[in-house]
Amino acid sequence: MAGQHSSTQRHGGKAIDLEESKLRRRPLRIAAEHIRWDSRMAYRLLREGWMVNHK
């Protein structure tokens, strides 16, 4: 691969755990269901059932 620019190189993405993918989609569902809630209220609901970092 001599002469090939480094920006053309690709690597596989990081494998995402099934539980993590569910956790990533959950805030979007909470926002769709409870439009007027702020992020703190959504976080309180999100914490139920999962160990979630406050950030």
C-alpha positions in Angstrom: 0.0 0.0 0.0 2.9 2.3 -0.6 1.8 5.7 -1.8 -1.7 5.5 -0.4 -2.7 8.5 1.7 -3.6 7.8 5.3 -7.0 9.5 5.1 -8.2 6.8 2.7 -7.6 4.0 5.3 -10.7 2.7 7.0 -11.2 0.6 10.1 -14.1 -1.3 11.5 -16.3 0.4 14.0 -16.4 -0.4 17.6 -18.9 -3.2 18.4 -21.7 -1.8 20.5 -23.3 -4.0 23.2 -27.0 -4.7 22.8 -27.8 -3.2 26.2 -25.8 -0.1 25.3 -27.6 0.3 22.1 -31.0 0.1 23.9 -29.7 2.7 26.4 -28.7 5.0 23.6 -32.1 4.9 22.0 -34.0 5.3 25.2 -33.5 9.1 25.7 -35.0 9.7 22.2 -38.1 7.7 23.1 -38.4 9.6 26.4 -38.1 12.9 24.6 -40.8 11.8 22.0 -43.2 10.7 24.8 -42.7 13.7 27.1 -42.1 16.7 25.0 -42.2 19.3 27.8 -39.8 17.6 30.2 -36.3 18.9 30.7 -33.2 16.8 30.6 -33.2 16.2 34.4 -36.7 14.7 34.4 -35.8 12.5 31.4 -32.6 11.4 33.3 -34.6 10.4 36.3 -36.8 8.1 34.2 -33.8 6.8 32.3 -32.1 5.7 35.5 -34.9 3.3 36.3 -33.5 -0.2 35.5 -30.0 0.9 34.3 -26.9 2.0 36.0 -26.3 5.4 34.2 -23.6 8.0 34.6 -25.0 11.5 35.2 -23.0 12.9 32.3 
